[in-house]
């Protein structure tokens, strides 16, 4: 993990420092006062592809917001192989559950590609909440969003077809870009399905002209087709 020093140049705006975090996701919907605080105390951290941000059972020491790149969430199971069920791109925040509850991490998070995160340490968060308890609301909001995401993923796996789940994941991975940077193995793993099952859905989408398959990435040709099938049951 590499630390990116923050410039002392006051001409750098809050929006420029926060990058996509200022306009996408949880932080973008908080008060200007709260966003200004984040820009003052947040520290940029760079992670290389494959590097872990943290592991399950670690002591929670920070909350992370994804400024660029992509993160994957890995769920440890009793079996030898963990399951990766979700991958998130810019604007996503994680780490709140363990830190705010005082418990250890329940999932592992790693960088799928070279990534940059804005880190809020436990020390600065606790200092803020002791000084201004009104900001608890912002962190309750973050926890609510992440719980809702977990419930939505469970509902998808129970109610939707494999093709619908593939469409949803491709739309998510290609948000704010024209390509989903992933391999078929990684995509199948993130959906909890076998690769031959995934291949059948991708072949269907290729034939419909929705996507083009390239090396380690999938180009989105017609998002409307993916949108058409994302609720298929």
SVG drawing of the C-alpha trace seen along z (x, -y; Angstrom):
<svg xmlns="http://www.w3.org/2000/svg" viewBox="-39 -29 43 56">
<polyline fill="none" stroke="black" stroke-width="0.4" points="0.0,0.0 1.5,-3.3 0.6,-6.6 0.0,-9.6 1.0,-12.8 -1.6,-15.6 -0.6,-18.9 -0.5,-21.9 -1.6,-24.1 -4.9,-25.6 -5.9,-26.2 -6.7,-22.5 -10.4,-22.3 -12.2,-19.8 -13.9,-18.3 -10.5,-17.8 -9.0,-16.1 -12.0,-13.8 -12.2,-13.0 -15.3,-10.8 -16.1,-10.5 -17.4,-14.1 -20.0,-13.3 -20.7,-9.5 -22.1,-7.5 -22.4,-8.0 -20.1,-11.0 -21.6,-13.0 -25.0,-13.0 -23.6,-14.2 -23.5,-17.9 -20.9,-20.2 -19.6,-20.5 -19.1,-16.8 -17.4,-16.6 -15.0,-19.4 -14.1,-17.5 -13.4,-14.3 -11.2,-16.3 -9.2,-17.7 -8.6,-14.4 -8.7,-11.8 -5.5,-10.2 -5.0,-8.7 -3.8,-5.1 -2.7,-3.2 -3.1,0.5 -1.7,2.7 -3.9,5.2 -4.2,8.3 -3.2,6.4 -5.5,6.7 -7.0,3.5 -7.8,5.6 -8.6,9.2 -11.4,10.8 -10.8,10.9 -8.5,7.9 -9.0,5.2 -11.0,2.5 -8.8,-0.7 -10.3,-2.7 -13.0,-3.3 -12.1,-3.3 -13.7,-5.1 -12.7,-4.0 -11.4,-7.0 -10.2,-5.0 -9.8,-1.3 -12.0,1.6 -12.3,3.5 -13.7,7.0 -15.3,8.2 -14.4,11.8 -16.5,13.8 -14.7,16.4 -16.5,19.7 -15.9,23.0 -14.7,24.5 -11.1,23.9 -12.1,21.5 -13.6,18.1 -16.5,16.7 -16.3,13.3 -19.8,12.0 -19.5,8.4 -17.1,6.0 -17.3,2.3 -16.0,-0.7 -15.6,-4.4 -17.7,-6.0 -18.0,-2.9 -17.2,-3.0 -16.5,-0.1 -15.1,0.7 -17.8,-1.0 -19.3,2.1 -16.3,3.3 -15.0,-0.1 -18.3,-1.6 -19.3,1.6 -15.8,2.2 -15.8,5.7 -13.2,7.4 -13.7,7.4 -16.2,9.9 -15.0,9.8 -11.8,9.4 -11.4,6.6 -8.7,6.5 -7.9,4.5 -8.9,6.1 -6.8,3.6 -4.5,0.8 -6.6,-1.3 -6.6,-4.5 -8.7,-4.8 -9.4,-7.7 -8.9,-6.4 -10.6,-7.8 -8.8,-6.4 -10.6,-5.3 -8.8,-8.0 -10.2,-10.9 -13.7,-9.4 -13.9,-9.0 -12.6,-12.5 -15.2,-13.9 -18.1,-11.9 -17.0,-12.9 -16.8,-16.5 -19.9,-16.6 -22.3,-13.7 -24.7,-14.9 -22.4,-13.3 -23.4,-9.8 -26.2,-10.2 -23.8,-10.1 -22.2,-6.9 -25.6,-5.3 -26.5,-6.2 -23.3,-4.4 -24.1,-1.3 -27.7,-1.3 -26.5,-1.5 -24.1,1.4 -26.7,3.6 -29.1,2.9 -26.5,3.9 -26.0,7.2 -29.8,7.9 -30.1,7.0 -27.4,9.5 -29.1,12.2 -32.4,11.4 -30.8,11.5 -29.3,14.9 -32.7,16.3 -35.0,14.7 -33.2,13.8 -31.9,15.9 -28.2,16.3 -28.4,14.1 -30.0,11.3 -27.3,11.5 -24.6,11.5 -26.2,8.4 -26.4,6.6 -22.8,7.4 -21.6,6.2 -23.6,3.0 -22.0,2.5 -18.5,3.2 -18.8,0.9 -20.4,-2.0 -18.7,-5.3 -16.7,-3.4 -17.4,-1.4 -15.6,1.8 -15.9,4.2 -12.4,5.2 -12.7,8.8 -11.9,12.3 -14.5,15.1 -13.1,16.9 -13.4,13.8 -16.9,13.0 -18.1,16.5 -16.6,16.5 -18.2,13.1 -21.6,14.5 -21.1,17.9 -21.7,19.9 -19.7,22.4 -17.7,21.1 -19.7,23.2 -22.9,21.7 -21.5,18.2 -20.2,19.0 -23.8,19.8 -25.1,16.4 -22.2,14.6 -22.7,16.4 -26.4,15.3 -25.4,11.7 -22.7,11.9 -25.3,13.2 -27.7,10.4 -24.9,7.8 -24.9,6.5 -21.2,7.2 -17.9,8.0 -15.4,10.3 -11.8,9.1 -8.7,10.2 -9.4,9.7 -12.3,7.4 -15.8,7.3 -16.8,4.3 -20.3,3.1 -21.8,2.4 -25.5,2.0 -26.2,1.2 -30.0,1.1 -29.9,4.9 -28.3,5.5 -30.9,3.2 -33.6,5.2 -32.6,8.5 -31.3,7.4 -34.7,8.2 -35.3,11.5 -36.8,14.1"/>
</svg>
